[in-house]
Amino acid sequence: MKKVLTVFSVVALLFVATPSQAQTEFGLKGGYNISHVSLSSDLLSSSNKYGFFVGPTVKFTLPIIGLGVDAAVLYDQRDAKLEYQNTTETIKQKSINIPINARYQIGLGDLAAIYLAAGPQFGINVGDDNFKFTDTTNYELKKTNFSLNVGAGVMLVSHLQIGFNYNIALGKTGELSLKNAYDSYETKNNAWQISAAYYF
C-alpha cells in the first residue's frame, strides 16, 4: 500500500507544479525494453533480454516555443539472465516507473515534429526481490531505483509519438551475495527502449 501511495503522491505533485498556462494532453504509452546488465565482476556474466512497459502518460507544452515536459506512470518488466559459476538464473524485475522528461520539439510542418528528451526516472519494485542461485548464493533487487532517460523521437499528426530511449541506472540495481562470505557483486540494469504513445 505504501508503494501505491508514493506513486500517486508523485503524480499529484506533477499537476501542482505545472504552470496553469501550459497545454496538457493525456495519453497511453507502451513499448519494449532491451535490457543490458552491467556487472562489477568478471565472475558474473549476463546476456541481453527483452521486456515491456505500459501505462498512462501526460504531456505539458509550456508557453515557451518548443519546450515541454512529459511524465508517465508505467508498469515495467525487465528480464535479465545472470550466470555465476555455471549456475544460471533468469531475474524478472517488475517495477512501477515514473519518468519525468524535459523535451524540446521542432515542428516539420502540420503533420510531423521531432523531439529530444531527457530526465530522471523513479522506480519502485513491485515484484519478487530475492532470487536464489544456489543454497549459498543469493541475488537481491533494490526496492527502489533511480535512473536517467535520454532519447529522441517523432510526433505524427499531433497525436502519435514514436520514441527511442536509453535508460541508464544510477546506482546499483541489485546485488549478488555469498552466504558466510564477505564477497558481493553489484549489477546495473540499463535498457534500450522503443515506445509508442497516443495522446487524445
SVG drawing of the C-alpha trace seen along z (x, -y; Angstrom):
<svg xmlns="http://www.w3.org/2000/svg" viewBox="-8 -31 45 56">
<polyline fill="none" stroke="black" stroke-width="0.4" points="0.0,0.0 2.9,-2.4 4.3,-1.9 0.9,-2.8 0.5,-5.9 4.1,-7.0 3.3,-6.7 0.0,-8.8 1.8,-11.4 4.5,-12.0 1.8,-12.2 -0.2,-14.7 2.9,-16.9 3.4,-17.0 0.0,-18.5 0.5,-21.1 3.9,-22.1 2.7,-22.5 2.1,-26.1 -1.6,-27.0 -0.7,-28.4 0.6,-25.0 -1.3,-22.9 -2.0,-19.5 -2.5,-16.3 -3.2,-12.8 -2.4,-9.5 -1.4,-5.9 2.2,-4.7 3.8,-1.3 6.9,0.3 9.7,2.8 12.9,2.9 16.1,4.5 18.0,4.9 21.7,5.0 23.1,5.7 26.5,4.2 28.4,6.2 31.0,5.3 32.9,8.5 34.1,10.8 32.9,13.8 29.3,12.8 28.1,12.8 24.8,11.8 23.0,11.6 20.5,9.1 16.9,9.9 13.6,8.4 10.7,6.8 7.9,4.4 6.3,1.3 2.8,-0.2 0.8,-2.9 -0.8,-6.4 1.2,-9.4 0.7,-13.2 2.4,-15.9 2.7,-19.5 3.5,-22.0 4.9,-25.1 4.2,-28.7 7.8,-28.9 8.1,-27.7 9.4,-24.2 9.7,-23.4 7.7,-21.0 7.6,-18.2 6.2,-14.7 5.6,-12.2 4.2,-8.7 3.3,-6.0 4.5,-2.8 4.3,0.9 7.7,2.1 9.0,5.6 12.7,6.4 14.3,9.8 18.0,10.5 19.8,13.8 22.7,13.9 25.3,16.7 27.6,17.3 29.9,20.4 28.0,22.3 24.6,21.6 22.1,19.6 19.1,17.7 16.6,15.5 15.7,12.4 12.4,10.7 12.4,7.1 8.9,5.8 8.5,2.1 6.3,-0.9 8.4,-3.5 7.8,-7.3 9.8,-9.0 9.8,-12.9 11.4,-14.3 12.1,-17.8 11.7,-17.9 12.4,-20.2 10.3,-19.8 10.9,-21.1 8.0,-21.3 8.3,-19.9 5.0,-21.3 1.5,-20.4 1.9,-16.7 5.1,-15.9 7.7,-17.1 10.9,-15.7 11.8,-16.0 14.7,-15.4 14.0,-14.5 16.0,-13.8 15.2,-13.5 15.1,-11.4 13.1,-8.2 12.0,-6.9 11.2,-3.2 9.5,-1.1 9.9,2.6 6.6,4.4 7.7,8.0 10.0,10.5 13.2,9.0 15.1,12.2 16.4,14.9 18.5,18.0 21.2,19.2 22.3,21.9 21.9,22.6 24.9,20.3 24.3,17.7 21.5,15.1 20.6,12.2 18.6,9.3 17.0,6.4 16.8,3.0 13.3,2.0 13.6,-1.4 15.8,-2.6 16.8,-5.9 17.8,-6.2 18.3,-8.7 16.5,-8.8 18.0,-10.2 16.0,-9.9 14.5,-11.3 11.5,-10.6 8.9,-11.9 5.3,-13.2 2.9,-12.4 -0.4,-14.3 -0.1,-15.8 -1.3,-12.6 1.0,-9.6 4.5,-9.6 7.2,-7.1 10.3,-7.3 13.7,-5.7 15.3,-6.0 18.3,-4.8 17.6,-4.3 20.8,-4.5 20.8,-3.1 22.3,-5.5 23.5,-3.4 23.1,0.4 20.0,2.3 20.8,5.4 23.5,7.4 24.7,10.9 25.9,12.0 27.6,15.2 26.4,16.7 29.0,16.9 31.3,14.7 32.1,11.0 32.0,11.1 29.2,9.4 28.8,8.2 26.7,5.3 24.7,5.1 23.1,2.2 20.2,2.9 20.3,0.4 17.9,0.6 17.3,-0.5 13.6,-1.3 11.3,-1.6 7.9,-3.2 4.7,-4.4 2.3,-6.8 -1.1,-8.1 -2.3,-11.5 -6.0,-12.2"/>
</svg>
